[in-house]
């Protein structure tokens, strides 16, 4: 039987997988990239909180001066 439905089970990989994907150096490089992304993710909420506190402090300072 012929079916014109799209074959969703066999999509190409995104991003394309390299032939040496399981080589030790490639795995270490991926791990370092994941660590780097994780540290950015951990620092972002702290940076946002510091920015909010700084804006609040500026607001109260300007209200008390003027």
CHARMM-style PDB file with segment names, atoms N, HN, CA, C and O in Angstrom:
ATOM      1  N   UNK     1       0.824  -1.191   0.000  1.00  0.00      PROA
ATOM      2  CA  UNK     1       0.000   0.000   0.000  1.00  0.00      PROA
ATOM      3  C   UNK     1       0.868   1.256   0.000  1.00  0.00      PROA
ATOM      4  O   UNK     1       1.949   1.291   0.588  1.00  0.00      PROA
ATOM      5  N   UNK     2       0.370   2.263  -0.665  1.00  0.00      PROA
ATOM      6  HN  UNK     2      -0.508   2.235  -1.143  1.00  0.00      PROA
ATOM      7  CA  UNK     2       1.108   3.523  -0.783  1.00  0.00      PROA
ATOM      8  C   UNK     2       0.427   4.576   0.092  1.00  0.00      PROA
ATOM      9  O   UNK     2      -0.786   4.773   0.025  1.00  0.00      PROA
ATOM     10  N   UNK     3       1.226   5.235   0.901  1.00  0.00      PROA
ATOM     11  HN  UNK     3       2.211   5.075   0.956  1.00  0.00      PROA
ATOM     12  CA  UNK     3       0.691   6.271   1.781  1.00  0.00      PROA
ATOM     13  C   UNK     3       1.513   7.536   1.576  1.00  0.00      PROA
ATOM     14  O   UNK     3       2.742   7.487   1.618  1.00  0.00      PROA
ATOM     15  N   UNK     4       0.855   8.662   1.355  1.00  0.00      PROA
ATOM     16  HN  UNK     4      -0.143   8.703   1.321  1.00  0.00      PROA
ATOM     17  CA  UNK     4       1.558   9.916   1.097  1.00  0.00      PROA
ATOM     18  C   UNK     4       1.822  10.707   2.374  1.00  0.00      PROA
ATOM     19  O   UNK     4       2.275  11.851   2.312  1.00  0.00      PROA
ATOM     20  N   UNK     5       1.545  10.113   3.522  1.00  0.00      PROA
ATOM     21  HN  UNK     5       1.177   9.185   3.573  1.00  0.00      PROA
ATOM     22  CA  UNK     5       1.768  10.822   4.787  1.00  0.00      PROA
ATOM     23  C   UNK     5       3.265  11.042   5.005  1.00  0.00      PROA
ATOM     24  O   UNK     5       4.077  10.204   4.613  1.00  0.00      PROA
ATOM     25  N   UNK     6       3.631  12.152   5.620  1.00  0.00      PROA
ATOM     26  HN  UNK     6       2.972  12.833   5.939  1.00  0.00      PROA
ATOM     27  CA  UNK     6       5.062  12.396   5.878  1.00  0.00      PROA
ATOM     28  C   UNK     6       5.618  11.373   6.864  1.00  0.00      PROA
ATOM     29  O   UNK     6       4.939  10.959   7.804  1.00  0.00      PROA
ATOM     30  N   UNK     7       6.836  10.987   6.634  1.00  0.00      PROA
ATOM     31  HN  UNK     7       7.387  11.324   5.871  1.00  0.00      PROA
ATOM     32  CA  UNK     7       7.472   9.995   7.498  1.00  0.00      PROA
ATOM     33  C   UNK     7       8.195  10.731   8.623  1.00  0.00      PROA
ATOM     34  O   UNK     7       9.359  11.103   8.477  1.00  0.00      PROA
ATOM     35  N   UNK     8       7.520  10.935   9.721  1.00  0.00      PROA
ATOM     36  HN  UNK     8       6.574  10.633   9.839  1.00  0.00      PROA
ATOM     37  CA  UNK     8       8.082  11.707  10.828  1.00  0.00      PROA
ATOM     38  C   UNK     8       9.132  10.930  11.603  1.00  0.00      PROA
ATOM     39  O   UNK     8       9.942  11.521  12.316  1.00  0.00      PROA
ATOM     40  N   UNK     9       9.125   9.636  11.472  1.00  0.00      PROA
ATOM     41  HN  UNK     9       8.466   9.155  10.892  1.00  0.00      PROA
ATOM     42  CA  UNK     9      10.061   8.838  12.265  1.00  0.00      PROA
ATOM     43  C   UNK     9      11.488   8.964  11.775  1.00  0.00      PROA
ATOM     44  O   UNK     9      12.419   8.686  12.530  1.00  0.00      PROA
ATOM     45  N   UNK    10      11.686   9.371  10.542  1.00  0.00      PROA
ATOM     46  HN  UNK    10      10.930   9.597   9.928  1.00  0.00      PROA
ATOM     47  CA  UNK    10      13.019   9.333   9.953  1.00  0.00      PROA
ATOM     48  C   UNK    10      13.503  10.721   9.566  1.00  0.00      PROA
ATOM     49  O   UNK    10      13.970  10.938   8.448  1.00  0.00      PROA
ATOM     50  N   UNK    11      13.386  11.657  10.496  1.00  0.00      PROA
ATOM     51  HN  UNK    11      13.006  11.481  11.405  1.00  0.00      PROA
ATOM     52  CA  UNK    11      13.906  12.996  10.237  1.00  0.00      PROA
ATOM     53  C   UNK    11      15.422  12.997  10.368  1.00  0.00      PROA
ATOM     54  O   UNK    11      15.972  12.250  11.177  1.00  0.00      PROA
ATOM     55  N   UNK    12      16.100  13.821   9.587  1.00  0.00      PROA
ATOM     56  HN  UNK    12      15.653  14.428   8.930  1.00  0.00      PROA
ATOM     57  CA  UNK    12      17.563  13.915   9.752  1.00  0.00      PROA
ATOM     58  C   UNK    12      17.903  14.561  11.088  1.00  0.00      PROA
ATOM     59  O   UNK    12      17.143  15.369  11.620  1.00  0.00      PROA
ATOM     60  N   UNK    13      19.049  14.190  11.610  1.00  0.00      PROA
ATOM     61  HN  UNK    13      19.667  13.534  11.178  1.00  0.00      PROA
ATOM     62  CA  UNK    13      19.492  14.751  12.885  1.00  0.00      PROA
ATOM     63  C   UNK    13      19.769  16.234  12.751  1.00  0.00      PROA
ATOM     64  O   UNK    13      20.318  16.683  11.745  1.00  0.00      PROA
ATOM     65  N   UNK    14      19.387  16.996  13.772  1.00  0.00      PROA
ATOM     66  HN  UNK    14      18.941  16.630  14.589  1.00  0.00      PROA
ATOM     67  CA  UNK    14      19.697  18.424  13.841  1.00  0.00      PROA
ATOM     68  C   UNK    14      20.371  18.686  15.161  1.00  0.00      PROA
ATOM     69  O   UNK    14      19.727  18.441  16.181  1.00  0.00      PROA
ATOM     70  N   UNK    15      21.535  19.134  15.251  1.00  0.00      PROA
ATOM     71  HN  UNK    15      22.058  19.333  14.422  1.00  0.00      PROA
ATOM     72  CA  UNK    15      22.514  19.366  14.204  1.00  0.00      PROA
ATOM     73  C   UNK    15      23.074  18.049  13.679  1.00  0.00      PROA
ATOM     74  O   UNK    15      22.983  17.025  14.355  1.00  0.00      PROA
ATOM     75  N   UNK    16      23.647  18.065  12.487  1.00  0.00      PROA
ATOM     76  HN  UNK    16      23.722  18.897  11.938  1.00  0.00      PROA
ATOM     77  CA  UNK    16      24.180  16.832  11.921  1.00  0.00      PROA
ATOM     78  C   UNK    16      25.267  16.239  12.817  1.00  0.00      PROA
ATOM     79  O   UNK    16      26.085  16.964  13.384  1.00  0.00      PROA
ATOM     80  N   UNK    17      25.262  14.930  12.932  1.00  0.00      PROA
ATOM     81  HN  UNK    17      24.598  14.341  12.471  1.00  0.00      PROA
ATOM     82  CA  UNK    17      26.220  14.238  13.793  1.00  0.00      PROA
ATOM     83  C   UNK    17      27.488  13.958  13.008  1.00  0.00      PROA
ATOM     84  O   UNK    17      27.435  13.446  11.890  1.00  0.00      PROA
ATOM     85  N   UNK    18      28.622  14.293  13.592  1.00  0.00      PROA
ATOM     86  HN  UNK    18      28.665  14.709  14.501  1.00  0.00      PROA
ATOM     87  CA  UNK    18      29.903  14.034  12.935  1.00  0.00      PROA
ATOM     88  C   UNK    18      30.274  12.566  13.099  1.00  0.00      PROA
ATOM     89  O   UNK    18      29.753  11.873  13.972  1.00  0.00      PROA
ATOM     90  N   UNK    19      31.179  12.107  12.248  1.00  0.00      PROA
ATOM     91  HN  UNK    19      31.602  12.670  11.538  1.00  0.00      PROA
ATOM     92  CA  UNK    19      31.588  10.705  12.324  1.00  0.00      PROA
ATOM     93  C   UNK    19      32.353  10.408  13.603  1.00  0.00      PROA
ATOM     94  O   UNK    19      32.307   9.287  14.110  1.00  0.00      PROA
ATOM     95  N   UNK    20      33.062  11.410  14.130  1.00  0.00      PROA
ATOM     96  HN  UNK    20      33.100  12.320  13.718  1.00  0.00      PROA
ATOM     97  CA  UNK    20      33.853  11.174  15.332  1.00  0.00      PROA
ATOM     98  C   UNK    20      33.111  11.654  16.580  1.00  0.00      PROA
ATOM     99  O   UNK    20      33.743  12.117  17.529  1.00  0.00      PROA
ATOM    100  N   UNK    21      31.786  11.549  16.593  1.00  0.00      PROA
ATOM    101  HN  UNK    21      31.273  11.172  15.822  1.00  0.00      PROA
ATOM    102  CA  UNK    21      30.988  12.082  17.696  1.00  0.00      PROA
ATOM    103  C   UNK    21      31.315  11.401  19.015  1.00  0.00      PROA
ATOM    104  O   UNK    21      31.157  12.009  20.074  1.00  0.00      PROA
ATOM    105  N   UNK    22      31.769  10.147  18.976  1.00  0.00      PROA
ATOM    106  HN  UNK    22      31.898   9.653  18.116  1.00  0.00      PROA
ATOM    107  CA  UNK    22      32.066   9.438  20.210  1.00  0.00      PROA
ATOM    108  C   UNK    22      33.552   9.392  20.517  1.00  0.00      PROA
ATOM    109  O   UNK    22      33.968   8.696  21.443  1.00  0.00      PROA
ATOM    110  N   UNK    23      34.357  10.118  19.757  1.00  0.00      PROA
ATOM    111  HN  UNK    23      34.019  10.682  19.005  1.00  0.00      PROA
ATOM    112  CA  UNK    23      35.785  10.175  20.053  1.00  0.00      PROA
ATOM    113  C   UNK    23      35.987  10.924  21.370  1.00  0.00      PROA
ATOM    114  O   UNK    23      35.199  11.799  21.727  1.00  0.00      PROA
ATOM    115  N   UNK    24      37.040  10.571  22.075  1.00  0.00      PROA
ATOM    116  HN  UNK    24      37.680   9.859  21.785  1.00  0.00      PROA
ATOM    117  CA  UNK    24      37.261  11.140  23.409  1.00  0.00      PROA
ATOM    118  C   UNK    24      37.392  12.653  23.365  1.00  0.00      PROA
ATOM    119  O   UNK    24      36.813  13.350  24.198  1.00  0.00      PROA
ATOM    120  N   UNK    25      38.148  13.169  22.401  1.00  0.00      PROA
ATOM    121  HN  UNK    25      38.619  12.603  21.724  1.00  0.00      PROA
ATOM    122  CA  UNK    25      38.328  14.622  22.352  1.00  0.00      PROA
ATOM    123  C   UNK    25      37.023  15.340  22.022  1.00  0.00      PROA
ATOM    124  O   UNK    25      36.764  16.425  22.542  1.00  0.00      PROA
ATOM    125  N   UNK    26      36.206  14.743  21.166  1.00  0.00      PROA
ATOM    126  HN  UNK    26      36.417  13.861  20.744  1.00  0.00      PROA
ATOM    127  CA  UNK    26      34.924  15.361  20.821  1.00  0.00      PROA
ATOM    128  C   UNK    26      33.987  15.355  22.028  1.00  0.00      PROA
ATOM    129  O   UNK    26      33.260  16.321  22.261  1.00  0.00      PROA
ATOM    130  N   UNK    27      34.008  14.265  22.792  1.00  0.00      PROA
ATOM    131  HN  UNK    27      34.599  13.480  22.603  1.00  0.00      PROA
ATOM    132  CA  UNK    27      33.162  14.203  23.986  1.00  0.00      PROA
ATOM    133  C   UNK    27      33.607  15.218  25.025  1.00  0.00      PROA
ATOM    134  O   UNK    27      32.777  15.861  25.667  1.00  0.00      PROA
ATOM    135  N   UNK    28      34.921  15.362  25.191  1.00  0.00      PROA
ATOM    136  HN  UNK    28      35.595  14.839  24.669  1.00  0.00      PROA
ATOM    137  CA  UNK    28      35.428  16.340  26.159  1.00  0.00      PROA
ATOM    138  C   UNK    28      35.067  17.757  25.735  1.00  0.00      PROA
ATOM    139  O   UNK    28      34.736  18.596  26.573  1.00  0.00      PROA
ATOM    140  N   UNK    29      35.132  18.024  24.434  1.00  0.00      PROA
ATOM    141  HN  UNK    29      35.401  17.343  23.753  1.00  0.00      PROA
ATOM    142  CA  UNK    29      34.771  19.354  23.937  1.00  0.00      PROA
ATOM    143  C   UNK    29      33.291  19.639  24.187  1.00  0.00      PROA
ATOM    144  O   UNK    29      32.928  20.745  24.587  1.00  0.00      PROA
ATOM    145  N   UNK    30      32.437  18.638  23.951  1.00  0.00      PROA
ATOM    146  HN  UNK    30      32.732  17.739  23.626  1.00  0.00      PROA
ATOM    147  CA  UNK    30      31.006  18.819  24.211  1.00  0.00      PROA
ATOM    148  C   UNK    30      30.753  19.051  25.698  1.00  0.00      PROA
ATOM    149  O   UNK    30      29.919  19.877  26.071  1.00  0.00      PROA
ATOM    150  N   UNK    31      31.476  18.318  26.542  1.00  0.00      PROA
ATOM    151  HN  UNK    31      32.153  17.648  26.238  1.00  0.00      PROA
ATOM    152  CA  UNK    31      31.298  18.469  27.988  1.00  0.00      PROA
ATOM    153  C   UNK    31      31.702  19.866  28.443  1.00  0.00      PROA
ATOM    154  O   UNK    31      31.023  20.471  29.272  1.00  0.00      PROA
ATOM    155  N   UNK    32      32.803  20.379  27.905  1.00  0.00      PROA
ATOM    156  HN  UNK    32      33.355  19.887  27.232  1.00  0.00      PROA
ATOM    157  CA  UNK    32      33.233  21.732  28.254  1.00  0.00      PROA
ATOM    158  C   UNK    32      32.202  22.762  27.800  1.00  0.00      PROA
ATOM    159  O   UNK    32      31.932  23.729  28.511  1.00  0.00      PROA
ATOM    160  N   UNK    33      31.628  22.555  26.619  1.00  0.00      PROA
ATOM    161  HN  UNK    33      31.847  21.769  26.041  1.00  0.00      PROA
ATOM    162  CA  UNK    33      30.603  23.476  26.121  1.00  0.00      PROA
ATOM    163  C   UNK    33      29.375  23.441  27.030  1.00  0.00      PROA
ATOM    164  O   UNK    33      28.792  24.483  27.328  1.00  0.00      PROA
ATOM    165  N   UNK    34      28.984  22.246  27.468  1.00  0.00      PROA
ATOM    166  HN  UNK    34      29.458  21.400  27.226  1.00  0.00      PROA
ATOM    167  CA  UNK    34      27.843  22.138  28.370  1.00  0.00      PROA
ATOM    168  C   UNK    34      28.125  22.830  29.697  1.00  0.00      PROA
ATOM    169  O   UNK    34      27.251  23.498  30.251  1.00  0.00      PROA
ATOM    170  N   UNK    35      29.349  22.673  30.210  1.00  0.00      PROA
ATOM    171  HN  UNK    35      30.059  22.131  29.760  1.00  0.00      PROA
ATOM    172  CA  UNK    35      29.714  23.342  31.467  1.00  0.00      PROA
ATOM    173  C   UNK    35      29.651  24.856  31.310  1.00  0.00      PROA
ATOM    174  O   UNK    35      29.171  25.562  32.197  1.00  0.00      PROA
ATOM    175  N   UNK    36      30.141  25.350  30.166  1.00  0.00      PROA
ATOM    176  HN  UNK    36      30.531  24.777  29.445  1.00  0.00      PROA
ATOM    177  CA  UNK    36      30.133  26.788  29.908  1.00  0.00      PROA
ATOM    178  C   UNK    36      28.692  27.306  29.855  1.00  0.00      PROA
ATOM    179  O   UNK    36      28.379  28.347  30.432  1.00  0.00      PROA
ATOM    180  N   UNK    37      27.823  26.575  29.160  1.00  0.00      PROA
ATOM    181  HN  UNK    37      28.077  25.729  28.691  1.00  0.00      PROA
ATOM    182  CA  UNK    37      26.425  26.984  29.071  1.00  0.00      PROA
ATOM    183  C   UNK    37      25.759  26.951  30.442  1.00  0.00      PROA
ATOM    184  O   UNK    37      24.925  27.799  30.759  1.00  0.00      PROA
ATOM    185  N   UNK    38      26.138  25.958  31.254  1.00  0.00      PROA
ATOM    186  HN  UNK    38      26.815  25.269  30.996  1.00  0.00      PROA
ATOM    187  CA  UNK    38      25.544  25.817  32.577  1.00  0.00      PROA
ATOM    188  C   UNK    38      25.954  26.973  33.486  1.00  0.00      PROA
ATOM    189  O   UNK    38      25.134  27.472  34.257  1.00  0.00      PROA
ATOM    190  N   UNK    39      27.208  27.402  33.404  1.00  0.00      PROA
ATOM    191  HN  UNK    39      27.874  26.997  32.777  1.00  0.00      PROA
ATOM    192  CA  UNK    39      27.646  28.512  34.254  1.00  0.00      PROA
ATOM    193  C   UNK    39      26.946  29.806  33.857  1.00  0.00      PROA
ATOM    194  O   UNK    39      26.615  30.620  34.719  1.00  0.00      PROA
ATOM    195  N   UNK    40      26.718  30.002  32.564  1.00  0.00      PROA
ATOM    196  HN  UNK    40      26.987  29.340  31.864  1.00  0.00      PROA
ATOM    197  CA  UNK    40      25.975  31.189  32.125  1.00  0.00      PROA
ATOM    198  C   UNK    40      24.551  31.122  32.665  1.00  0.00      PROA
ATOM    199  O   UNK    40      24.007  32.131  33.113  1.00  0.00      PROA
ATOM    200  N   UNK    41      23.955  29.949  32.624  1.00  0.00      PROA
ATOM    201  HN  UNK    41      24.397  29.129  32.260  1.00  0.00      PROA
ATOM    202  CA  UNK    41      22.598  29.784  33.141  1.00  0.00      PROA
ATOM    203  C   UNK    41      22.498  30.016  34.633  1.00  0.00      PROA
ATOM    204  O   UNK    41      21.475  30.497  35.120  1.00  0.00      PROA
ATOM    205  N   UNK    42      23.560  29.677  35.371  1.00  0.00      PROA
ATOM    206  HN  UNK    42      24.391  29.287  34.974  1.00  0.00      PROA
ATOM    207  CA  UNK    42      23.539  29.899  36.817  1.00  0.00      PROA
ATOM    208  C   UNK    42      23.777  31.361  37.154  1.00  0.00      PROA
ATOM    209  O   UNK    42      23.219  31.860  38.132  1.00  0.00      PROA
ATOM    210  N   UNK    43      24.590  32.061  36.374  1.00  0.00      PROA
ATOM    211  HN  UNK    43      25.043  31.655  35.580  1.00  0.00      PROA
ATOM    212  CA  UNK    43      24.935  33.446  36.679  1.00  0.00      PROA
ATOM    213  C   UNK    43      23.848  34.423  36.245  1.00  0.00      PROA
ATOM    214  O   UNK    43      23.765  35.527  36.782  1.00  0.00      PROA
ATOM    215  N   UNK    44      23.029  34.043  35.299  1.00  0.00      PROA
ATOM    216  HN  UNK    44      23.096  33.146  34.863  1.00  0.00      PROA
ATOM    217  CA  UNK    44      22.020  34.966  34.771  1.00  0.00      PROA
ATOM    218  C   UNK    44      21.015  35.422  35.830  1.00  0.00      PROA
ATOM    219  O   UNK    44      20.774  36.625  35.932  1.00  0.00      PROA
ATOM    220  N   UNK    45      20.416  34.531  36.621  1.00  0.00      PROA
ATOM    221  HN  UNK    45      20.612  33.554  36.538  1.00  0.00      PROA
ATOM    222  CA  UNK    45      19.470  35.009  37.645  1.00  0.00      PROA
ATOM    223  C   UNK    45      20.133  35.914  38.681  1.00  0.00      PROA
ATOM    224  O   UNK    45      19.509  36.857  39.167  1.00  0.00      PROA
ATOM    225  N   UNK    46      21.382  35.639  39.020  1.00  0.00      PROA
ATOM    226  HN  UNK    46      21.889  34.873  38.626  1.00  0.00      PROA
ATOM    227  CA  UNK    46      22.101  36.481  39.983  1.00  0.00      PROA
ATOM    228  C   UNK    46      22.293  37.877  39.393  1.00  0.00      PROA
ATOM    229  O   UNK    46      22.103  38.880  40.082  1.00  0.00      PROA
ATOM    230  N   UNK    47      22.668  37.936  38.126  1.00  0.00      PROA
ATOM    231  HN  UNK    47      22.822  37.122  37.567  1.00  0.00      PROA
ATOM    232  CA  UNK    47      22.845  39.228  37.465  1.00  0.00      PROA
ATOM    233  C   UNK    47      21.549  40.016  37.384  1.00  0.00      PROA
ATOM    234  O   UNK    47      21.542  41.233  37.566  1.00  0.00      PROA
ATOM    235  N   UNK    48      20.460  39.324  37.111  1.00  0.00      PROA
ATOM    236  HN  UNK    48      20.466  38.335  36.963  1.00  0.00      PROA
ATOM    237  CA  UNK    48      19.158  39.995  37.042  1.00  0.00      PROA
ATOM    238  C   UNK    48      18.785  40.551  38.414  1.00  0.00      PROA
ATOM    239  O   UNK    48      18.303  41.679  38.520  1.00  0.00      PROA
ATOM    240  N   UNK    49      19.011  39.756  39.470  1.00  0.00      PROA
ATOM    241  HN  UNK    49      19.403  38.840  39.384  1.00  0.00      PROA
ATOM    242  CA  UNK    49      18.686  40.208  40.826  1.00  0.00      PROA
ATOM    243  C   UNK    49      19.527  41.425  41.212  1.00  0.00      PROA
ATOM    244  O   UNK    49      19.011  42.372  41.807  1.00  0.00      PROA
ATOM    245  N   UNK    50      20.803  41.405  40.881  1.00  0.00      PROA
ATOM    246  HN  UNK    50      21.223  40.637  40.398  1.00  0.00      PROA
ATOM    247  CA  UNK    50      21.679  42.545  41.191  1.00  0.00      PROA
ATOM    248  C   UNK    50      21.197  43.789  40.445  1.00  0.00      PROA
ATOM    249  O   UNK    50      21.193  44.884  41.009  1.00  0.00      PROA
ATOM    250  N   UNK    51      20.796  43.632  39.194  1.00  0.00      PROA
ATOM    251  HN  UNK    51      20.800  42.743  38.736  1.00  0.00      PROA
ATOM    252  CA  UNK    51      20.286  44.763  38.428  1.00  0.00      PROA
ATOM    253  C   UNK    51      19.018  45.348  39.020  1.00  0.00      PROA
ATOM    254  O   UNK    51      18.858  46.567  39.068  1.00  0.00      PROA
ATOM    255  N   UNK    52      18.117  44.487  39.472  1.00  0.00      PROA
ATOM    256  HN  UNK    52      18.247  43.497  39.433  1.00  0.00      PROA
ATOM    257  CA  UNK    52      16.867  44.965  40.077  1.00  0.00      PROA
ATOM    258  C   UNK    52      17.153  45.714  41.373  1.00  0.00      PROA
ATOM    259  O   UNK    52      16.568  46.766  41.631  1.00  0.00      PROA
ATOM    260  N   UNK    53      18.057  45.168  42.190  1.00  0.00      PROA
ATOM    261  HN  UNK    53      18.533  44.313  41.980  1.00  0.00      PROA
ATOM    262  CA  UNK    53      18.415  45.838  43.448  1.00  0.00      PROA
ATOM    263  C   UNK    53      19.060  47.191  43.160  1.00  0.00      PROA
ATOM    264  O   UNK    53      18.781  48.171  43.850  1.00  0.00      PROA
ATOM    265  N   UNK    54      19.920  47.249  42.146  1.00  0.00      PROA
ATOM    266  HN  UNK    54      20.147  46.453  41.585  1.00  0.00      PROA
ATOM    267  CA  UNK    54      20.571  48.518  41.807  1.00  0.00      PROA
ATOM    268  C   UNK    54      19.544  49.549  41.339  1.00  0.00      PROA
ATOM    269  O   UNK    54      19.629  50.719  41.713  1.00  0.00      PROA
ATOM    270  N   UNK    55      18.582  49.128  40.532  1.00  0.00      PROA
ATOM    271  HN  UNK    55      18.513  48.178  40.228  1.00  0.00      PROA
ATOM    272  CA  UNK    55      17.543  50.063  40.089  1.00  0.00      PROA
ATOM    273  C   UNK    55      16.688  50.544  41.255  1.00  0.00      PROA
ATOM    274  O   UNK    55      16.326  51.719  41.316  1.00  0.00      PROA
ATOM    275  N   UNK    56      16.363  49.644  42.181  1.00  0.00      PROA
ATOM    276  HN  UNK    56      16.658  48.690  42.132  1.00  0.00      PROA
ATOM    277  CA  UNK    56      15.576  50.045  43.350  1.00  0.00      PROA
ATOM    278  C   UNK    56      16.358  51.037  44.206  1.00  0.00      PROA
ATOM    279  O   UNK    56      15.798  52.022  44.687  1.00  0.00      PROA
ATOM    280  N   UNK    57      17.649  50.779  44.395  1.00  0.00      PROA
ATOM    281  HN  UNK    57      18.104  49.979  44.004  1.00  0.00      PROA
ATOM    282  CA  UNK    57      18.479  51.690  45.187  1.00  0.00      PROA
ATOM    283  C   UNK    57      18.555  53.061  44.518  1.00  0.00      PROA
ATOM    284  O   UNK    57      18.467  54.087  45.192  1.00  0.00      PROA
ATOM    285  N   UNK    58      18.714  53.081  43.213  1.00  0.00      PROA
ATOM    286  HN  UNK    58      18.785  52.248  42.665  1.00  0.00      PROA
ATOM    287  CA  UNK    58      18.758  54.349  42.482  1.00  0.00      PROA
ATOM    288  C   UNK    58      17.437  55.100  42.615  1.00  0.00      PROA
ATOM    289  O   UNK    58      17.423  56.318  42.793  1.00  0.00      PROA
ATOM    290  N   UNK    59      16.340  54.377  42.528  1.00  0.00      PROA
ATOM    291  HN  UNK    59      16.351  53.387  42.384  1.00  0.00      PROA
ATOM    292  CA  UNK    59      15.017  54.981  42.663  1.00  0.00      PROA
ATOM    293  C   UNK    59      14.860  55.645  44.030  1.00  0.00      PROA
ATOM    294  O   UNK    59      14.446  56.801  44.119  1.00  0.00      PROA
ATOM    295  N   UNK    60      15.191  54.910  45.094  1.00  0.00      PROA
ATOM    296  HN  UNK    60      15.526  53.970  45.021  1.00  0.00      PROA
ATOM    297  CA  UNK    60      15.045  55.467  46.439  1.00  0.00      PROA
ATOM    298  C   UNK    60      16.018  56.615  46.685  1.00  0.00      PROA
ATOM    299  O   UNK    60      15.680  57.576  47.376  1.00  0.00      PROA
ATOM    300  N   UNK    61      17.206  56.523  46.133  1.00  0.00      PROA
ATOM    301  HN  UNK    61      17.480  55.742  45.572  1.00  0.00      PROA
ATOM    302  CA  UNK    61      18.184  57.607  46.293  1.00  0.00      PROA
ATOM    303  C   UNK    61      17.681  58.885  45.621  1.00  0.00      PROA
ATOM    304  O   UNK    61      17.718  59.966  46.208  1.00  0.00      PROA
ATOM    305  N   UNK    62      17.215  58.742  44.392  1.00  0.00      PROA
ATOM    306  HN  UNK    62      17.185  57.864  43.915  1.00  0.00      PROA
ATOM    307  CA  UNK    62      16.733  59.924  43.678  1.00  0.00      PROA
ATOM    308  C   UNK    62      15.490  60.510  44.341  1.00  0.00      PROA
ATOM    309  O   UNK    62      15.309  61.728  44.340  1.00  0.00      PROA
ATOM    310  N   UNK    63      14.634  59.662  44.907  1.00  0.00      PROA
ATOM    311  HN  UNK    63      14.781  58.673  44.908  1.00  0.00      PROA
ATOM    312  CA  UNK    63      13.449  60.173  45.597  1.00  0.00      PROA
ATOM    313  C   UNK    63      13.822  60.921  46.870  1.00  0.00      PROA
ATOM    314  O   UNK    63      13.155  61.889  47.235  1.00  0.00      PROA
ATOM    315  N   UNK    64      14.873  60.488  47.544  1.00  0.00      PROA
ATOM    316  HN  UNK    64      15.415  59.702  47.247  1.00  0.00      PROA
ATOM    317  CA  UNK    64      15.250  61.160  48.789  1.00  0.00      PROA
ATOM    318  C   UNK    64      16.004  62.460  48.523  1.00  0.00      PROA
ATOM    319  O   UNK    64      15.948  63.379  49.339  1.00  0.00      PROA
ATOM    320  N   UNK    65      16.707  62.552  47.395  1.00  0.00      PROA
ATOM    321  HN  UNK    65      16.752  61.805  46.732  1.00  0.00      PROA
ATOM    322  CA  UNK    65      17.495  63.745  47.097  1.00  0.00      PROA
ATOM    323  C   UNK    65      16.612  64.856  46.551  1.00  0.00      PROA
ATOM    324  O   UNK    65      16.761  66.008  46.956  1.00  0.00      PROA
ATOM    325  N   UNK    66      15.699  64.541  45.645  1.00  0.00      PROA
ATOM    326  HN  UNK    66      15.578  63.605  45.315  1.00  0.00      PROA
ATOM    327  CA  UNK    66      14.905  65.580  44.978  1.00  0.00      PROA
ATOM    328  C   UNK    66      13.524  65.708  45.563  1.00  0.00      PROA
ATOM    329  OT1 UNK    66      12.736  66.538  45.110  1.00  0.00      PROA
TER     330      UNK     66
END
